[in-house]
Amino acid sequence: MEIDEIKKLALDLKFALSDDEARDIQNDFSILDKKLALFDKIDTTNVEEMIYPFDVETSFLREDTVGHYLSQDEALANVAKVKQGHVVVPKVVK
């Protein structure tokens, strides 16, 4: 990846990079690219595709059961501002 591409991507993500920072990222990408290229050298011609990683299907999830829950009034009891049954919070996006 070229330094100009890295800087453009950074600007698209709303931050600026110095030339040194862009070069550091370029070097990191280069190292990562070389490591990922090692996967291409692995011979997988006789390897069967894996649809599910376990021979036996796992069923580790518990059964859903109805337990104690808060009513809407209990949930909203300590809320500073409520409007039509919903919590009102300050706007955080400009």
C-alpha positions in Angstrom: 0.0 0.0 0.0 1.4 3.4 -1.0 1.8 6.2 1.5 -0.7 8.4 -0.5 -3.3 5.6 -0.1 -2.6 5.4 3.6 -2.9 9.1 4.1 -6.2 9.2 2.0 -7.7 6.4 4.1 -6.7 8.2 7.3 -8.4 11.4 6.1 -11.5 9.4 5.2 -11.4 8.2 8.8 -11.2 11.8 10.0 -7.6 11.9 11.2 -4.3 13.1 9.7 -1.0 11.3 9.6 2.4 12.7 9.3 4.8 11.2 6.7 6.7 9.3 9.4 3.4 7.8 10.7 2.3 6.8 7.2 5.7 5.2 6.5 5.4 3.2 9.8 2.0 2.0 8.8 3.3 1.1 5.3 6.1 -0.9 6.9 3.6 -2.7 9.2 1.4 -3.6 6.2 4.4 -4.9 4.3 5.4 -7.2 7.2 1.8 -8.4 7.5 1.5 -9.0 3.8 4.7 -11.1 3.8 3.3 -13.2 6.8 -0.1 -13.7 5.0 1.7 -14.8 1.8 3.0 -17.8 3.8 -0.5 -19.2 3.8 -0.4 -19.4 0.0 2.5 -21.8 0.2 0.6 -24.3 2.3 -0.4 -27.4 0.2 -4.1 -28.0 0.8 -4.8 -30.3 -2.2 -5.9 -33.3 -0.2 -7.5 -31.5 2.7 -11.2 -32.0 3.1 -13.3 -28.8 3.6 -14.6 -28.3 7.1 -18.2 -27.2 7.4 -18.4 -27.5 11.1 -15.3 -27.6 13.3 -16.5 -30.4 15.6 -17.5 -33.9 14.8 -20.4 -33.8 17.3 -22.7 -30.8 17.3 -22.4 -28.9 20.6 -25.3 -27.9 22.6 -23.8 -25.9 25.4 -26.5 -23.2 25.4 -28.9 -23.3 28.3 -32.6 -23.5 27.9 -34.4 -20.1 28.0 -36.5 -19.8 31.1 -38.5 -16.9 32.4 -37.1 -15.5 35.6 -37.3 -12.4 37.6 -37.5 -9.3 35.5 -38.1 -5.6 36.0 -41.4 -4.1 35.0 -41.2 -0.9 33.0 -42.1 1.2 36.0 -39.3 -0.5 38.1 -36.8 0.0 35.3 -37.7 3.7 34.9 -38.0 4.4 38.6 -34.5 6.1 39.0 -34.3 7.6 35.5 -33.9 11.4 35.4 -36.1 12.0 32.4 -38.7 9.7 30.7 -40.7 10.4 27.6 -43.5 8.1 26.5 -42.0 5.2 28.4 -38.5 5.7 27.1 -35.3 7.0 28.8 -34.3 10.4 27.5 -30.6 11.1 27.3 -28.6 14.1 26.1 -27.8 14.2 22.4 -24.2 13.1 21.8 -23.9 13.4 18.0 -23.5 16.8 16.5 
